[in-house]
Amino acid sequence: MNSIISLRSDLFVAGYTVRTREGHMAHCKICASRPLSAWDSTPGVQIQDGPFLEEVTALAIVFDRAKRLARPVRLARRRPRPG
């Protein structure tokens, strides 16, 4: 399973799962521009987690972690510049 979500117009998360003997491993990448696919993206931050019993759960958890990591970036860009 793979997916790309937009956190806002300039920040995207591309993620995918891989099935292993232990369960489903999830991997996602936070990208500054919209990637063509979950595999062909240039990441700024990479997140991995697992194993999970279901791939939907695996992807949801790493996407949630990516959203929490991206939140300070969003707040930092909204601050007005002095001067």
N, C-alpha and C positions, 0 to 999 in steps of 0.2 A: 504494500500500500504506500502511496506517496501523495503529497499534497503541498500546495503553496498558498500561504495566506498573507494578506496585507495588513500590517499593523497601522499603517498610515501611508500617505502617498510616496514617502521616501524610505520606507523600511518594510522589508518582507522577510518571511520565515519559510524556508523550504525544508520539508522533512520527509523521511521515509522509514519504513520498518524492514527488518530482516529476520526471517525465521531461523532459529537455531534449535539445537536439542533441548536447551533449557527453557525456551519460550521465544517471545518476540523482542528483539532489541530495537530501540528507536534512536534515530540520529536526526538532528536538525541543524540548520545553519541560518544565522541572522544575516541578511544581505542588505546593502545600501541601494541596490537597484533590482528590478524585477528579474529573477532568473528565468531562463528558458525551461528548465526542468529542475527537479529536486536534486538530480545528480550533477548537473552542469552549472553549479553556482559558485560564485566567489565569495566565501564567507568572511565576515568580520569576527563572528563568535560561533563556535561549534558546541553543541550540547548532545551528550549521549546518555542513555539510561536503559535499564532493563536487567534481567528479562521480565517480561509480563506475559500473562496467560493469553490476552487478546491484543491484536495489533491496533485496534481502535483505541484502547486504553493507553497503549505505549505511545502512540502519536499524540494523543490529547495531553499526556503528562509532559512530554518534552516541549510541546507548543506552549503550554502554560508556563513552564520555566523560562522559555524564550520571551514571552510577554513580560514577565517580571523583570528579567534582565534588561529589556529595552525601555522600561518605564523611566529610569534615570536619564537616559539619553533624550527622551522626549521632553522631560522637564528642563534639562539643561539648554535645549534649543529654544525654549519659549521665553527664557529670561531676556529682558530688553538689554541692549548694550548701552553702556554709559556714554554720554557725550552727545 
